[in-house]
Amino acid sequence: MHLSGRLQSEHLEELRTHMGGTVQGVVLDLEEVKLVDREAVCCLASCEEEGVQLSQCSPYIREWINREKGI
């Protein structure tokens, strides 16, 4: 699934809906995601821990996700 632009808390329910309740085999392409809020980062961290692959994640978003996960 290709995402672009902003990913904010108001988009998270729609994102989960598009994933169809399953995370196995889901790849989120974050190459064009430029802005996120804390809720989105926490959601991405949670998704990744559940098995979603985060592809082409920008360094600043990756760093923030890792901080939220305590890495």
N, CA, C and O of each residue as an XYZ file, in Angstrom:
284
protein
N       0.854     -1.165      0.000
C       0.000      0.000      0.000
C       0.903      1.233      0.000
O       1.776      1.367      0.858
N       0.697      2.108     -0.940
C       1.508      3.310     -1.100
C       0.824      4.477     -0.390
O      -0.341      4.769     -0.659
N       1.533      5.139      0.506
C       1.007      6.306      1.218
C       1.811      7.524      0.804
O       2.987      7.419      0.455
N       1.160      8.695      0.847
C       1.886      9.918      0.506
C       1.328     11.094      1.286
O       0.203     11.066      1.785
N       2.159     12.136      1.375
C       1.736     13.370      2.029
C       1.821     13.286      3.537
O       2.851     12.911      4.098
N       0.719     13.641      4.189
C       0.646     13.651      5.648
C      -0.062     12.405      6.151
O      -1.029     11.938      5.548
N       0.424     11.881      7.247
C      -0.242     10.785      7.934
C      -0.475     11.264      9.360
O       0.458     11.406     10.150
N      -1.736     11.506      9.665
C      -2.092     12.054     10.967
C      -3.174     11.200     11.616
O      -3.742     10.305     10.990
N      -3.444     11.492     12.869
C      -4.368     10.680     13.658
C      -5.713     10.495     12.972
O      -6.308      9.423     13.086
N      -6.204     11.488     12.275
C      -7.514     11.368     11.630
C      -7.507     10.395     10.446
O      -8.571     10.021      9.953
N      -6.330      9.985      9.987
C      -6.222      9.048      8.867
C      -6.065      7.598      9.310
O      -6.161      6.688      8.487
N      -5.827      7.374     10.583
C      -5.446      6.042     11.050
C      -6.566      5.020     10.940
O      -6.316      3.867     10.591
N      -7.785      5.418     11.230
C      -8.910      4.483     11.117
C      -9.075      4.028      9.669
O      -9.307      2.847      9.408
N      -8.955      4.956      8.738
C      -9.055      4.612      7.319
C      -7.910      3.679      6.896
O      -8.120      2.743      6.125
N      -6.716      3.939      7.400
C      -5.580      3.080      7.095
C      -5.840      1.658      7.581
O      -5.631      0.696      6.841
N      -6.293      1.529      8.810
C      -6.603      0.201      9.364
C      -7.700     -0.486      8.544
O      -7.642     -1.692      8.307
N      -8.688      0.282      8.119
C      -9.766     -0.281      7.304
C      -9.223     -0.814      5.992
O      -9.602     -1.904      5.565
N      -8.342     -0.066      5.344
C      -7.756     -0.497      4.070
C      -6.885     -1.739      4.231
O      -6.737     -2.526      3.296
N      -6.312     -1.912      5.414
C      -5.500     -3.105      5.646
C      -6.390     -4.330      5.858
O      -5.899     -5.458      5.883
N      -7.677     -4.112      6.009
C      -8.623     -5.211      6.057
C      -8.535     -6.096      7.283
O      -8.901     -7.269      7.224
N      -8.055     -5.555      8.397
C      -7.996     -6.336      9.617
C      -6.875     -7.358      9.667
O      -6.757     -8.102     10.641
N      -6.065     -7.402      8.649
C      -4.932     -8.325      8.642
C      -3.649     -7.538      8.445
O      -3.637     -6.493      7.795
N      -2.586     -8.046      9.008
C      -1.302     -7.372      8.840
C      -0.287     -8.258      8.138
O       0.749     -7.777      7.679
N      -0.579     -9.550      8.054
C       0.356    -10.466      7.416
C       0.457    -10.161      5.924
O      -0.543    -10.119      5.208
N       1.672     -9.954      5.487
C       1.923     -9.675      4.079
C       1.681     -8.228      3.668
O       1.836     -7.885      2.496
N       1.301     -7.370      4.627
C       1.049     -5.966      4.301
C       2.371     -5.212      4.288
O       3.180     -5.334      5.207
N       2.577     -4.432      3.232
C       3.747     -3.571      3.110
C       3.239     -2.148      2.930
O       2.477     -1.865      2.006
N       3.662     -1.260      3.813
C       3.319      0.156      3.680
C       4.521      0.878      3.096
O       5.585      0.925      3.713
N       4.351      1.438      1.912
C       5.403      2.200      1.244
C       5.275      3.640      1.712
O       4.314      4.332      1.376
N       6.254      4.083      2.490
C       6.215      5.413      3.107
C       7.116      6.415      2.395
O       7.404      7.484      2.932
N       7.557      6.074      1.195
C       8.516      6.937      0.484
C       8.034      8.381      0.368
O       8.829      9.307      0.525
N       6.763      8.584      0.100
C       6.259      9.940     -0.120
C       5.540     10.526      1.094
O       4.886     11.564      0.983
N       5.652      9.876      2.247
C       5.078     10.441      3.477
C       6.073     11.458      4.010
O       7.218     11.125      4.315
N       5.625     12.692      4.118
C       6.518     13.778      4.516
C       6.270     14.271      5.934
O       7.199     14.729      6.600
N       5.029     14.183      6.404
C       4.684     14.670      7.737
C       3.871     13.622      8.476
O       2.988     12.987      7.899
N       4.172     13.444      9.749
C       3.419     12.542     10.602
C       3.220     13.221     11.953
O       3.962     14.132     12.319
N       2.214     12.768     12.683
C       2.070     13.225     14.060
C       2.375     12.053     14.984
O       2.586     10.933     14.518
N       2.400     12.301     16.277
C       2.790     11.269     17.240
C       1.869     10.061     17.169
O       2.342      8.927     17.243
N       0.575     10.276     17.030
C      -0.370      9.161     16.964
C      -0.084      8.269     15.753
O      -0.181      7.045     15.841
N       0.268      8.887     14.628
C       0.597      8.125     13.425
C       1.871      7.317     13.638
O       1.943      6.157     13.231
N       2.865      7.911     14.266
C       4.113      7.200     14.542
C       3.856      6.020     15.469
O       4.390      4.933     15.248
N       3.050      6.219     16.499
C       2.715      5.121     17.412
C       1.972      4.018     16.668
O       2.208      2.837     16.921
N       1.087      4.384     15.765
C       0.357      3.406     14.960
C       1.310      2.641     14.056
O       1.208      1.419     13.950
N       2.227      3.331     13.409
C       3.200      2.664     12.539
C       4.079      1.710     13.340
O       4.373      0.603     12.887
N       4.497      2.138     14.531
C       5.309      1.275     15.389
C       4.534      0.021     15.768
O       5.072     -1.086     15.736
N       3.278      0.198     16.124
C       2.421     -0.926     16.492
C       2.219     -1.871     15.311
O       2.315     -3.090     15.458
N       1.940     -1.302     14.142
C       1.757     -2.115     12.936
C       3.008     -2.924     12.651
O       2.926     -4.109     12.328
N       4.162     -2.290     12.768
C       5.414     -2.985     12.495
C       5.615     -4.139     13.485
O       6.043     -5.226     13.097
N       5.312     -3.902     14.737
C       5.442     -4.957     15.740
C       4.486     -6.115     15.468
O       4.760     -7.252     15.854
N       3.362     -5.829     14.804
C       2.378     -6.860     14.469
C       2.729     -7.599     13.177
O       2.087     -8.594     12.841
N       3.742     -7.123     12.452
C       4.174     -7.817     11.247
C       4.073     -7.042      9.954
O       4.447     -7.560      8.902
N       3.578     -5.814      9.997
C       3.525     -4.973      8.798
C       4.943     -4.524      8.459
O       5.706     -4.133      9.343
N       5.288     -4.583      7.178
C       6.595     -4.113      6.734
C       6.485     -2.641      6.359
O       5.602     -2.257      5.591
N       7.380     -1.818      6.899
C       7.435     -0.402      6.553
C       8.561     -0.224      5.547
O       9.734     -0.406      5.873
N       8.198      0.132      4.329
C       9.152      0.241      3.234
C       9.465      1.705      2.952
O       8.578      2.557      3.004
N      10.723      1.992      2.654
C      11.181      3.315      2.228
C      10.782      4.412      3.216
O      10.341      5.496      2.834
N      10.949      4.095      4.472
C      10.610      5.032      5.543
C      11.721      6.079      5.655
O      12.901      5.730      5.674
N      11.353      7.344      5.727
C      12.370      8.394      5.828
C      13.140      8.248      7.141
O      12.601      7.743      8.126
N      14.385      8.686      7.154
C      15.204      8.532      8.369
C      14.582      9.171      9.610
O      14.671      8.603     10.698
N      13.958     10.333      9.469
C      13.408     10.977     10.661
C      12.191     10.229     11.186
O      11.989     10.160     12.398
N      11.385      9.673     10.304
C      10.232      8.881     10.754
C      10.728      7.575     11.369
O      10.218      7.156     12.408
N      11.709      6.926     10.749
C      12.284      5.688     11.292
C      12.836      5.918     12.691
O      12.594      5.124     13.600
N      13.581      7.012     12.861
C      14.156      7.323     14.169
C      13.045      7.513     15.212
O      13.155      7.018     16.333
N      11.998      8.218     14.848
C      10.895      8.476     15.762
C      10.184      7.169     16.124
O       9.853      6.947     17.288
N       9.951      6.310     15.137
C       9.328      5.004     15.400
C      10.197      4.212     16.381
O       9.686      3.635     17.341
N      11.497      4.188     16.140
C      12.400      3.454     17.020
C      12.369      4.007     18.438
O      12.409      3.239     19.400
N      12.298      5.316     18.582
C      12.194      5.914     19.926
C      10.911      5.493     20.611
O      10.911      5.190     21.804
N       9.816      5.472     19.867
C       8.526      5.072     20.440
C       8.550      3.604     20.866
O       7.889      3.220     21.830
N       9.311      2.795     20.145
C       9.416      1.365     20.467
C      10.472      1.117     21.537
O      10.623     -0.013     22.002
N      11.201      2.152     21.931
C      12.231      2.010     22.957
C      13.513      1.378     22.466
O      14.266      0.786     23.240
N      13.753      1.506     21.184
C      14.981      0.932     20.593
C      16.103      1.944     20.656
O      17.216      1.660     20.213
